[in-house]
């Protein structure tokens, strides 16, 4: 892809209307991190294997490294920065903290976004469903068990609050 | 650029040839461009075109599936996931959730990986590729679409618009299974898709079997399917079909498995998918 003119894109990120300029070759992940300063989404593999860059695009989890910035014109995006409600952590964030479901932390934003999406779909998701739905998120530290338990705990809180 | 019509895409492709690459879900092409495996001067987003992004089922013509329709649309759809079990099975295991939100069946076909999960399912379901080009539209059976690893029948100026998959009667069933050493998120060591239609007396009236990752392109196992016609759906007959399917497989040995192991898996997976396909046909 040769360098070309920057495109003007209008989108909604975490509920706020957002404009940015980007080259056609730039990924949504690059736009979020480098243009908009939303560095919560991480670059792990940059090829769609690890899920560290997971964001919601029109309500569905995607790897933002595999979306072009120019593709999100008119779309709604939610990033890890939009999960907490002002100073209150979302149950999934609180449970990751309390359950020590992270070590180095680089995969955590992706896990939080995907976990919240799966619990919004079904807060009582089985362990099997949680593991299947989170198979696109890789963690090299925890061995996953603490992550799965944190997601289950968050789901219980969410159904109790509902 | 993001053209609004099929003819605009054909015009761009005719002018720029393979220097223009099409973007559907982007899960293959963005990685290939980034890693220098393919080169392009321009990327053409085809997701503004209704014929490419929509899908429609009717009992007469079956499923018309736009080439850029993302995987989740198939396995989350209550009716389609039942009618096209093999397609639901395969789309639910292509990558993880994030990939399935974007990756399309049409893209999986065009990428023409020998190990693509959706292609044996499409072959088993007797799907046809609808191709638009400078001289109009043409159709190619999915089993004839791939010509080698990463290569397909598309000529200059042509692109895949949709897939046509025949309607499924009440006595039809299909299934896809692959073997991978991990639990999820891996490339098939071998994949098999089976489709059956049962006669009123419960015997097999029609069958079709597709194989993946055992040759340079996905294969159709004709003799294996033919051996089942008029037979009872028994384990012995499925195993015999599996043995016949092995005869057309020419697998390689690589880090995922030896040729001998792949050959063994062909028999196992053909038998398993036939079993599931018949169960689904019986309960449909």
Boltz contact constraints between the chains, C-beta under 6 A:
constraints:
  - contact:
      token1: [A, 1]
      token2: [B, 33]
      max_distance: 6.0
  - contact:
      token1: [A, 1]
      token2: [B, 40]
      max_distance: 6.0
  - contact:
      token1: [A, 2]
      token2: [B, 41]
      max_distance: 6.0
  - contact:
      token1: [A, 47]
      token2: [B, 31]
      max_distance: 6.0
  - contact:
      token1: [A, 48]
      token2: [B, 27]
      max_distance: 6.0
  - contact:
      token1: [A, 51]
      token2: [B, 98]
      max_distance: 6.0
  - contact:
      token1: [A, 54]
      token2: [B, 98]
      max_distance: 6.0
  - contact:
      token1: [A, 60]
      token2: [B, 101]
      max_distance: 6.0
  - contact:
      token1: [A, 61]
      token2: [B, 97]
      max_distance: 6.0
  - contact:
      token1: [A, 61]
      token2: [B, 98]
      max_distance: 6.0
  - contact:
      token1: [A, 61]
      token2: [B, 101]
      max_distance: 6.0
  - contact:
      token1: [A, 62]
      token2: [B, 98]
      max_distance: 6.0
  - contact:
      token1: [A, 62]
      token2: [B, 101]
      max_distance: 6.0
  - contact:
      token1: [A, 62]
      token2: [B, 102]
      max_distance: 6.0
  - contact:
      token1: [A, 63]
      token2: [B, 98]
      max_distance: 6.0
  - contact:
      token1: [A, 66]
      token2: [B, 26]
      max_distance: 6.0
  - contact:
      token1: [A, 66]
      token2: [B, 27]
      max_distance: 6.0
  - contact:
      token1: [A, 66]
      token2: [B, 30]
      max_distance: 6.0
  - contact:
      token1: [A, 133]
      token2: [B, 97]
      max_distance: 6.0
  - contact:
      token1: [A, 135]
      token2: [B, 96]
      max_distance: 6.0
  - contact:
      token1: [A, 135]
      token2: [B, 184]
      max_distance: 6.0
  - contact:
      token1: [A, 135]
      token2: [B, 185]
      max_distance: 6.0
  - contact:
      token1: [A, 136]
      token2: [B, 96]
      max_distance: 6.0
  - contact:
      token1: [A, 136]
      token2: [B, 97]
      max_distance: 6.0
  - contact:
      token1: [A, 136]
      token2: [B, 98]
      max_distance: 6.0
